[in-house]
Each structure stands twice: as structure tokens, then as C-alpha cells.
Amino acid sequence: MVNVQPMKVFMEPRSIAIIGVSRDTGEDSFNILENIMNHGFSGKVYPVNPSIDQILGVKIYPSVGDIY
């Protein structure tokens, strides 16, 4: 039998970073942050885009280095 425990890190993350998150929101935008929020991801989300401060009430980080 195959041990699937190592794959849980990828299939059930506790947090994710979205690099280059789009400022566009709405039905035709395919905004990954918006989709994650609307479909019940319960982990921490770290959206990154150097030209945006906030989208949908969520803080946007200017770079990956600014997350921590």
C-alpha cells in the first residue's frame, strides 16, 4: 500500500503564497485570490504584488521577502 502522508503537504496546505495576484476582481476576472476566498480555503493566504496594497480587504505584500 502507498503511503500518501507525504503528499498532504501539497494537497492540504496550511498556507499559500499567490505571486503576482491580479487586481481585477469579479465574474470574468479569474482572480485566484478571489476564487480561494470564495471556495473555502481555511489556511493563511499571502498574496504578492508590488503595485497593489489591498484587494478584497486582504493585505497584499510587495514581495515574498515582506511576508515574514
PDB file of N, CA, C and O in Angstrom, chain B, residues numbered from 101:
ATOM      1  N   MET B 101       0.836  -1.178   0.000  1.00  0.00           N
ATOM      2  CA  MET B 101       0.000   0.000   0.000  1.00  0.00           C
ATOM      3  C   MET B 101       0.890   1.253   0.000  1.00  0.00           C
ATOM      4  O   MET B 101       1.935   1.277   0.650  1.00  0.00           O
ATOM      5  N   VAL B 102       0.473   2.274  -0.722  1.00  0.00           N
ATOM      6  CA  VAL B 102       1.242   3.509  -0.843  1.00  0.00           C
ATOM      7  C   VAL B 102       0.916   4.446   0.323  1.00  0.00           C
ATOM      8  O   VAL B 102      -0.247   4.623   0.683  1.00  0.00           O
ATOM      9  N   ASN B 103       1.946   5.034   0.899  1.00  0.00           N
ATOM     10  CA  ASN B 103       1.774   5.994   1.982  1.00  0.00           C
ATOM     11  C   ASN B 103       1.535   7.375   1.373  1.00  0.00           C
ATOM     12  O   ASN B 103       2.432   7.929   0.736  1.00  0.00           O
ATOM     13  N   VAL B 104       0.356   7.932   1.556  1.00  0.00           N
ATOM     14  CA  VAL B 104       0.017   9.229   0.983  1.00  0.00           C
ATOM     15  C   VAL B 104       0.328  10.395   1.924  1.00  0.00           C
ATOM     16  O   VAL B 104       0.140  11.554   1.553  1.00  0.00           O
ATOM     17  N   GLN B 105       0.791  10.105   3.109  1.00  0.00           N
ATOM     18  CA  GLN B 105       1.078  11.157   4.090  1.00  0.00           C
ATOM     19  C   GLN B 105       2.028  12.231   3.547  1.00  0.00           C
ATOM     20  O   GLN B 105       1.761  13.411   3.775  1.00  0.00           O
ATOM     21  N   PRO B 106       3.110  11.905   2.849  1.00  0.00           N
ATOM     22  CA  PRO B 106       3.986  12.967   2.329  1.00  0.00           C
ATOM     23  C   PRO B 106       3.293  13.907   1.340  1.00  0.00           C
ATOM     24  O   PRO B 106       3.708  15.058   1.205  1.00  0.00           O
ATOM     25  N   MET B 107       2.270  13.454   0.661  1.00  0.00           N
ATOM     26  CA  MET B 107       1.567  14.289  -0.314  1.00  0.00           C
ATOM     27  C   MET B 107       0.619  15.290   0.348  1.00  0.00           C
ATOM     28  O   MET B 107       0.183  16.236  -0.306  1.00  0.00           O
ATOM     29  N   LYS B 108       0.294  15.105   1.618  1.00  0.00           N
ATOM     30  CA  LYS B 108      -0.605  16.027   2.306  1.00  0.00           C
ATOM     31  C   LYS B 108      -0.045  17.451   2.329  1.00  0.00           C
ATOM     32  O   LYS B 108      -0.809  18.416   2.345  1.00  0.00           O
ATOM     33  N   VAL B 109       1.258  17.585   2.332  1.00  0.00           N
ATOM     34  CA  VAL B 109       1.883  18.907   2.304  1.00  0.00           C
ATOM     35  C   VAL B 109       1.431  19.677   1.061  1.00  0.00           C
ATOM     36  O   VAL B 109       1.203  20.884   1.128  1.00  0.00           O
ATOM     37  N   PHE B 110       1.305  18.990  -0.057  1.00  0.00           N
ATOM     38  CA  PHE B 110       0.918  19.630  -1.307  1.00  0.00           C
ATOM     39  C   PHE B 110      -0.596  19.677  -1.498  1.00  0.00           C
ATOM     40  O   PHE B 110      -1.117  20.630  -2.076  1.00  0.00           O
ATOM     41  N   MET B 111      -1.290  18.676  -1.026  1.00  0.00           N
ATOM     42  CA  MET B 111      -2.722  18.581  -1.269  1.00  0.00           C
ATOM     43  C   MET B 111      -3.570  19.268  -0.196  1.00  0.00           C
ATOM     44  O   MET B 111      -4.729  19.602  -0.445  1.00  0.00           O
ATOM     45  N   GLU B 112      -3.005  19.481   0.985  1.00  0.00           N
ATOM     46  CA  GLU B 112      -3.730  20.120   2.079  1.00  0.00           C
ATOM     47  C   GLU B 112      -2.824  21.160   2.758  1.00  0.00           C
ATOM     48  O   GLU B 112      -2.486  21.014   3.933  1.00  0.00           O
ATOM     49  N   PRO B 113      -2.434  22.206   2.020  1.00  0.00           N
ATOM     50  CA  PRO B 113      -1.504  23.180   2.601  1.00  0.00           C
ATOM     51  C   PRO B 113      -2.154  23.991   3.719  1.00  0.00           C
ATOM     52  O   PRO B 113      -3.363  24.217   3.710  1.00  0.00           O
ATOM     53  N   ARG B 114      -1.351  24.420   4.669  1.00  0.00           N
ATOM     54  CA  ARG B 114      -1.836  25.289   5.740  1.00  0.00           C
ATOM     55  C   ARG B 114      -1.750  26.752   5.334  1.00  0.00           C
ATOM     56  O   ARG B 114      -2.441  27.601   5.897  1.00  0.00           O
ATOM     57  N   SER B 115      -0.895  27.047   4.348  1.00  0.00           N
ATOM     58  CA  SER B 115      -0.776  28.410   3.840  1.00  0.00           C
ATOM     59  C   SER B 115      -0.278  28.348   2.400  1.00  0.00           C
ATOM     60  O   SER B 115       0.348  27.377   1.977  1.00  0.00           O
ATOM     61  N   ILE B 116      -0.581  29.427   1.654  1.00  0.00           N
ATOM     62  CA  ILE B 116      -0.111  29.521   0.273  1.00  0.00           C
ATOM     63  C   ILE B 116       0.272  30.964  -0.027  1.00  0.00           C
ATOM     64  O   ILE B 116      -0.261  31.895   0.577  1.00  0.00           O
ATOM     65  N   ALA B 117       1.185  31.141  -0.952  1.00  0.00           N
ATOM     66  CA  ALA B 117       1.538  32.460  -1.472  1.00  0.00           C
ATOM     67  C   ALA B 117       1.048  32.510  -2.916  1.00  0.00           C
ATOM     68  O   ALA B 117       1.231  31.563  -3.682  1.00  0.00           O
ATOM     69  N   ILE B 118       0.429  33.618  -3.271  1.00  0.00           N
ATOM     70  CA  ILE B 118      -0.025  33.826  -4.644  1.00  0.00           C
ATOM     71  C   ILE B 118       0.846  34.928  -5.224  1.00  0.00           C
ATOM     72  O   ILE B 118       0.637  36.106  -4.932  1.00  0.00           O
ATOM     73  N   ILE B 119       1.807  34.559  -6.034  1.00  0.00           N
ATOM     74  CA  ILE B 119       2.750  35.508  -6.596  1.00  0.00           C
ATOM     75  C   ILE B 119       2.144  36.169  -7.829  1.00  0.00           C
ATOM     76  O   ILE B 119       1.705  35.491  -8.757  1.00  0.00           O
ATOM     77  N   GLY B 120       2.126  37.504  -7.828  1.00  0.00           N
ATOM     78  CA  GLY B 120       1.574  38.235  -8.965  1.00  0.00           C
ATOM     79  C   GLY B 120       0.060  38.250  -8.993  1.00  0.00           C
ATOM     80  O   GLY B 120      -0.539  38.225 -10.067  1.00  0.00           O
ATOM     81  N   VAL B 121      -0.565  38.291  -7.832  1.00  0.00           N
ATOM     82  CA  VAL B 121      -2.026  38.291  -7.761  1.00  0.00           C
ATOM     83  C   VAL B 121      -2.581  39.485  -8.550  1.00  0.00           C
ATOM     84  O   VAL B 121      -2.016  40.579  -8.533  1.00  0.00           O
ATOM     85  N   SER B 122      -3.682  39.248  -9.229  1.00  0.00           N
ATOM     86  CA  SER B 122      -4.293  40.269 -10.077  1.00  0.00           C
ATOM     87  C   SER B 122      -5.128  41.239  -9.275  1.00  0.00           C
ATOM     88  O   SER B 122      -5.727  40.867  -8.266  1.00  0.00           O
ATOM     89  N   ARG B 123      -5.170  42.480  -9.719  1.00  0.00           N
ATOM     90  CA  ARG B 123      -6.026  43.483  -9.090  1.00  0.00           C
ATOM     91  C   ARG B 123      -7.458  43.394  -9.602  1.00  0.00           C
ATOM     92  O   ARG B 123      -8.364  43.946  -8.977  1.00  0.00           O
ATOM     93  N   ASP B 124      -7.686  42.710 -10.727  1.00  0.00           N
ATOM     94  CA  ASP B 124      -9.021  42.568 -11.301  1.00  0.00           C
ATOM     95  C   ASP B 124      -9.840  41.567 -10.496  1.00  0.00           C
ATOM     96  O   ASP B 124      -9.358  40.485 -10.161  1.00  0.00           O
ATOM     97  N   THR B 125     -11.076  41.934 -10.190  1.00  0.00           N
ATOM     98  CA  THR B 125     -11.975  41.043  -9.478  1.00  0.00           C
ATOM     99  C   THR B 125     -13.315  41.004 -10.206  1.00  0.00           C
ATOM    100  O   THR B 125     -13.596  41.845 -11.059  1.00  0.00           O
ATOM    101  N   GLY B 126     -14.113  40.042  -9.865  1.00  0.00           N
ATOM    102  CA  GLY B 126     -15.428  39.935 -10.472  1.00  0.00           C
ATOM    103  C   GLY B 126     -15.572  38.670 -11.294  1.00  0.00           C
ATOM    104  O   GLY B 126     -14.647  37.863 -11.391  1.00  0.00           O
ATOM    105  N   GLU B 127     -16.727  38.512 -11.874  1.00  0.00           N
ATOM    106  CA  GLU B 127     -17.106  37.273 -12.541  1.00  0.00           C
ATOM    107  C   GLU B 127     -16.149  36.818 -13.648  1.00  0.00           C
ATOM    108  O   GLU B 127     -15.836  35.630 -13.727  1.00  0.00           O
ATOM    109  N   ASP B 128     -15.688  37.713 -14.486  1.00  0.00           N
ATOM    110  CA  ASP B 128     -14.835  37.335 -15.616  1.00  0.00           C
ATOM    111  C   ASP B 128     -13.343  37.525 -15.355  1.00  0.00           C
ATOM    112  O   ASP B 128     -12.546  37.436 -16.289  1.00  0.00           O
ATOM    113  N   SER B 129     -12.953  37.781 -14.130  1.00  0.00           N
ATOM    114  CA  SER B 129     -11.560  38.126 -13.861  1.00  0.00           C
ATOM    115  C   SER B 129     -10.643  36.934 -13.635  1.00  0.00           C
ATOM    116  O   SER B 129      -9.438  37.054 -13.857  1.00  0.00           O
ATOM    117  N   PHE B 130     -11.158  35.801 -13.208  1.00  0.00           N
ATOM    118  CA  PHE B 130     -10.370  34.630 -12.827  1.00  0.00           C
ATOM    119  C   PHE B 130      -9.245  35.023 -11.860  1.00  0.00           C
ATOM    120  O   PHE B 130      -8.082  34.680 -12.073  1.00  0.00           O
ATOM    121  N   ASN B 131      -9.611  35.744 -10.800  1.00  0.00           N
ATOM    122  CA  ASN B 131      -8.670  36.157  -9.780  1.00  0.00           C
ATOM    123  C   ASN B 131      -8.487  34.995  -8.805  1.00  0.00           C
ATOM    124  O   ASN B 131      -9.446  34.561  -8.167  1.00  0.00           O
ATOM    125  N   ILE B 132      -7.281  34.501  -8.692  1.00  0.00           N
ATOM    126  CA  ILE B 132      -7.015  33.330  -7.852  1.00  0.00           C
ATOM    127  C   ILE B 132      -7.332  33.619  -6.388  1.00  0.00           C
ATOM    128  O   ILE B 132      -7.901  32.770  -5.702  1.00  0.00           O
ATOM    129  N   LEU B 133      -6.974  34.796  -5.906  1.00  0.00           N
ATOM    130  CA  LEU B 133      -7.279  35.151  -4.525  1.00  0.00           C
ATOM    131  C   LEU B 133      -8.785  35.121  -4.287  1.00  0.00           C
ATOM    132  O   LEU B 133      -9.245  34.557  -3.295  1.00  0.00           O
ATOM    133  N   GLU B 134      -9.543  35.716  -5.177  1.00  0.00           N
ATOM    134  CA  GLU B 134     -10.992  35.743  -5.050  1.00  0.00           C
ATOM    135  C   GLU B 134     -11.578  34.327  -5.065  1.00  0.00           C
ATOM    136  O   GLU B 134     -12.474  34.016  -4.282  1.00  0.00           O
ATOM    137  N   ASN B 135     -11.076  33.486  -5.944  1.00  0.00           N
ATOM    138  CA  ASN B 135     -11.557  32.103  -6.009  1.00  0.00           C
ATOM    139  C   ASN B 135     -11.240  31.333  -4.735  1.00  0.00           C
ATOM    140  O   ASN B 135     -12.082  30.584  -4.239  1.00  0.00           O
ATOM    141  N   ILE B 136     -10.052  31.508  -4.210  1.00  0.00           N
ATOM    142  CA  ILE B 136      -9.670  30.825  -2.969  1.00  0.00           C
ATOM    143  C   ILE B 136     -10.565  31.270  -1.824  1.00  0.00           C
ATOM    144  O   ILE B 136     -11.008  30.446  -1.024  1.00  0.00           O
ATOM    145  N   MET B 137     -10.832  32.570  -1.739  1.00  0.00           N
ATOM    146  CA  MET B 137     -11.687  33.098  -0.679  1.00  0.00           C
ATOM    147  C   MET B 137     -13.127  32.589  -0.812  1.00  0.00           C
ATOM    148  O   MET B 137     -13.781  32.304   0.192  1.00  0.00           O
ATOM    149  N   ASN B 138     -13.611  32.477  -2.033  1.00  0.00           N
ATOM    150  CA  ASN B 138     -14.994  32.075  -2.265  1.00  0.00           C
ATOM    151  C   ASN B 138     -15.229  30.570  -2.172  1.00  0.00           C
ATOM    152  O   ASN B 138     -16.375  30.124  -2.118  1.00  0.00           O
ATOM    153  N   HIS B 139     -14.152  29.786  -2.152  1.00  0.00           N
ATOM    154  CA  HIS B 139     -14.320  28.332  -2.152  1.00  0.00           C
ATOM    155  C   HIS B 139     -13.793  27.654  -0.892  1.00  0.00           C
ATOM    156  O   HIS B 139     -13.527  26.452  -0.896  1.00  0.00           O
ATOM    157  N   GLY B 140     -13.643  28.420   0.182  1.00  0.00           N
ATOM    158  CA  GLY B 140     -13.450  27.837   1.497  1.00  0.00           C
ATOM    159  C   GLY B 140     -12.058  27.409   1.907  1.00  0.00           C
ATOM    160  O   GLY B 140     -11.923  26.576   2.803  1.00  0.00           O
ATOM    161  N   PHE B 141     -11.015  27.944   1.289  1.00  0.00           N
ATOM    162  CA  PHE B 141      -9.675  27.602   1.777  1.00  0.00           C
ATOM    163  C   PHE B 141      -9.532  28.155   3.183  1.00  0.00           C
ATOM    164  O   PHE B 141      -9.742  29.348   3.399  1.00  0.00           O
ATOM    165  N   SER B 142      -9.181  27.315   4.137  1.00  0.00           N
ATOM    166  CA  SER B 142      -9.151  27.735   5.535  1.00  0.00           C
ATOM    167  C   SER B 142      -7.760  28.134   6.021  1.00  0.00           C
ATOM    168  O   SER B 142      -7.606  28.575   7.160  1.00  0.00           O
ATOM    169  N   GLY B 143      -6.749  27.983   5.172  1.00  0.00           N
ATOM    170  CA  GLY B 143      -5.395  28.339   5.565  1.00  0.00           C
ATOM    171  C   GLY B 143      -5.102  29.812   5.378  1.00  0.00           C
ATOM    172  O   GLY B 143      -5.969  30.586   4.972  1.00  0.00           O
ATOM    173  N   LYS B 144      -3.877  30.189   5.676  1.00  0.00           N
ATOM    174  CA  LYS B 144      -3.418  31.560   5.529  1.00  0.00           C
ATOM    175  C   LYS B 144      -3.010  31.788   4.074  1.00  0.00           C
ATOM    176  O   LYS B 144      -2.363  30.937   3.464  1.00  0.00           O
ATOM    177  N   VAL B 145      -3.394  32.943   3.521  1.00  0.00           N
ATOM    178  CA  VAL B 145      -3.074  33.291   2.138  1.00  0.00           C
ATOM    179  C   VAL B 145      -2.174  34.519   2.146  1.00  0.00           C
ATOM    180  O   VAL B 145      -2.466  35.508   2.818  1.00  0.00           O
ATOM    181  N   TYR B 146      -1.082  34.450   1.397  1.00  0.00           N
ATOM    182  CA  TYR B 146      -0.140  35.546   1.283  1.00  0.00           C
ATOM    183  C   TYR B 146      -0.076  36.001  -0.179  1.00  0.00           C
ATOM    184  O   TYR B 146       0.755  35.503  -0.938  1.00  0.00           O
ATOM    185  N   PRO B 147      -0.941  36.942  -0.585  1.00  0.00           N
ATOM    186  CA  PRO B 147      -0.891  37.431  -1.955  1.00  0.00           C
ATOM    187  C   PRO B 147       0.271  38.417  -2.125  1.00  0.00           C
ATOM    188  O   PRO B 147       0.548  39.226  -1.240  1.00  0.00           O
ATOM    189  N   VAL B 148       0.945  38.333  -3.280  1.00  0.00           N
ATOM    190  CA  VAL B 148       2.117  39.172  -3.536  1.00  0.00           C
ATOM    191  C   VAL B 148       1.943  39.910  -4.855  1.00  0.00           C
ATOM    192  O   VAL B 148       1.681  39.305  -5.894  1.00  0.00           O
ATOM    193  N   ASN B 149       2.096  41.240  -4.793  1.00  0.00           N
ATOM    194  CA  ASN B 149       2.106  42.078  -5.988  1.00  0.00           C
ATOM    195  C   ASN B 149       2.672  43.430  -5.560  1.00  0.00           C
ATOM    196  O   ASN B 149       2.106  44.077  -4.679  1.00  0.00           O
ATOM    197  N   PRO B 150       3.779  43.871  -6.167  1.00  0.00           N
ATOM    198  CA  PRO B 150       4.418  45.107  -5.711  1.00  0.00           C
ATOM    199  C   PRO B 150       3.635  46.388  -6.019  1.00  0.00           C
ATOM    200  O   PRO B 150       3.973  47.447  -5.490  1.00  0.00           O
ATOM    201  N   SER B 151       2.617  46.318  -6.845  1.00  0.00           N
ATOM    202  CA  SER B 151       1.909  47.556  -7.216  1.00  0.00           C
ATOM    203  C   SER B 151       0.514  47.675  -6.606  1.00  0.00           C
ATOM    204  O   SER B 151      -0.251  48.555  -6.999  1.00  0.00           O
ATOM    205  N   ILE B 152       0.168  46.809  -5.656  1.00  0.00           N
ATOM    206  CA  ILE B 152      -1.159  46.838  -5.035  1.00  0.00           C
ATOM    207  C   ILE B 152      -0.998  46.742  -3.516  1.00  0.00           C
ATOM    208  O   ILE B 152      -0.170  45.972  -3.032  1.00  0.00           O
ATOM    209  N   ASP B 153      -1.773  47.507  -2.773  1.00  0.00           N
ATOM    210  CA  ASP B 153      -1.735  47.446  -1.303  1.00  0.00           C
ATOM    211  C   ASP B 153      -2.769  46.499  -0.724  1.00  0.00           C
ATOM    212  O   ASP B 153      -2.529  45.863   0.303  1.00  0.00           O
ATOM    213  N   GLN B 154      -3.934  46.402  -1.388  1.00  0.00           N
ATOM    214  CA  GLN B 154      -5.041  45.630  -0.842  1.00  0.00           C
ATOM    215  C   GLN B 154      -6.000  45.233  -1.963  1.00  0.00           C
ATOM    216  O   GLN B 154      -6.237  46.003  -2.893  1.00  0.00           O
ATOM    217  N   ILE B 155      -6.549  44.015  -1.860  1.00  0.00           N
ATOM    218  CA  ILE B 155      -7.589  43.544  -2.772  1.00  0.00           C
ATOM    219  C   ILE B 155      -8.633  42.823  -1.924  1.00  0.00           C
ATOM    220  O   ILE B 155      -8.290  41.968  -1.107  1.00  0.00           O
ATOM    221  N   LEU B 156      -9.885  43.160  -2.115  1.00  0.00           N
ATOM    222  CA  LEU B 156     -10.996  42.488  -1.415  1.00  0.00           C
ATOM    223  C   LEU B 156     -10.795  42.479   0.095  1.00  0.00           C
ATOM    224  O   LEU B 156     -11.192  41.529   0.771  1.00  0.00           O
ATOM    225  N   GLY B 157     -10.184  43.527   0.622  1.00  0.00           N
ATOM    226  CA  GLY B 157      -9.953  43.631   2.056  1.00  0.00           C
ATOM    227  C   GLY B 157      -8.777  42.826   2.562  1.00  0.00           C
ATOM    228  O   GLY B 157      -8.592  42.705   3.773  1.00  0.00           O
ATOM    229  N   VAL B 158      -7.975  42.271   1.664  1.00  0.00           N
ATOM    230  CA  VAL B 158      -6.833  41.447   2.041  1.00  0.00           C
ATOM    231  C   VAL B 158      -5.542  42.225   1.767  1.00  0.00           C
ATOM    232  O   VAL B 158      -5.376  42.800   0.691  1.00  0.00           O
ATOM    233  N   LYS B 159      -4.638  42.240   2.738  1.00  0.00           N
ATOM    234  CA  LYS B 159      -3.346  42.899   2.568  1.00  0.00           C
ATOM    235  C   LYS B 159      -2.550  42.195   1.479  1.00  0.00           C
ATOM    236  O   LYS B 159      -2.476  40.967   1.454  1.00  0.00           O
ATOM    237  N   ILE B 160      -1.955  42.973   0.579  1.00  0.00           N
ATOM    238  CA  ILE B 160      -1.103  42.435  -0.472  1.00  0.00           C
ATOM    239  C   ILE B 160       0.344  42.788  -0.126  1.00  0.00           C
ATOM    240  O   ILE B 160       0.645  43.942   0.180  1.00  0.00           O
ATOM    241  N   TYR B 161       1.218  41.819  -0.171  1.00  0.00           N
ATOM    242  CA  TYR B 161       2.624  42.027   0.147  1.00  0.00           C
ATOM    243  C   TYR B 161       3.386  42.450  -1.107  1.00  0.00           C
ATOM    244  O   TYR B 161       3.142  41.907  -2.184  1.00  0.00           O
ATOM    245  N   PRO B 162       4.308  43.414  -0.983  1.00  0.00           N
ATOM    246  CA  PRO B 162       5.044  43.874  -2.159  1.00  0.00           C
ATOM    247  C   PRO B 162       6.048  42.850  -2.697  1.00  0.00           C
ATOM    248  O   PRO B 162       6.382  42.867  -3.882  1.00  0.00           O
ATOM    249  N   SER B 163       6.525  41.966  -1.830  1.00  0.00           N
ATOM    250  CA  SER B 163       7.453  40.922  -2.275  1.00  0.00           C
ATOM    251  C   SER B 163       7.369  39.732  -1.325  1.00  0.00           C
ATOM    252  O   SER B 163       6.839  39.847  -0.220  1.00  0.00           O
ATOM    253  N   VAL B 164       7.885  38.612  -1.752  1.00  0.00           N
ATOM    254  CA  VAL B 164       7.891  37.411  -0.904  1.00  0.00           C
ATOM    255  C   VAL B 164       8.680  37.678   0.372  1.00  0.00           C
ATOM    256  O   VAL B 164       8.318  37.185   1.440  1.00  0.00           O
ATOM    257  N   GLY B 165       9.747  38.448   0.269  1.00  0.00           N
ATOM    258  CA  GLY B 165      10.559  38.767   1.435  1.00  0.00           C
ATOM    259  C   GLY B 165       9.833  39.586   2.481  1.00  0.00           C
ATOM    260  O   GLY B 165      10.259  39.614   3.636  1.00  0.00           O
ATOM    261  N   ASP B 166       8.761  40.250   2.117  1.00  0.00           N
ATOM    262  CA  ASP B 166       7.995  41.065   3.061  1.00  0.00           C
ATOM    263  C   ASP B 166       6.950  40.256   3.827  1.00  0.00           C
ATOM    264  O   ASP B 166       6.310  40.792   4.731  1.00  0.00           O
ATOM    265  N   ILE B 167       6.768  39.019   3.498  1.00  0.00           N
ATOM    266  CA  ILE B 167       5.741  38.202   4.172  1.00  0.00           C
ATOM    267  C   ILE B 167       6.101  37.989   5.636  1.00  0.00           C
ATOM    268  O   ILE B 167       5.213  38.061   6.486  1.00  0.00           O
ATOM    269  N   TYR B 168       7.339  37.734   5.963  1.00  0.00           N
ATOM    270  CA  TYR B 168       7.721  37.478   7.353  1.00  0.00           C
ATOM    271  C   TYR B 168       8.548  38.569   7.908  1.00  0.00           C
ATOM    272  O   TYR B 168       8.952  38.507   9.069  1.00  0.00           O
TER     273      TYR B 168
END
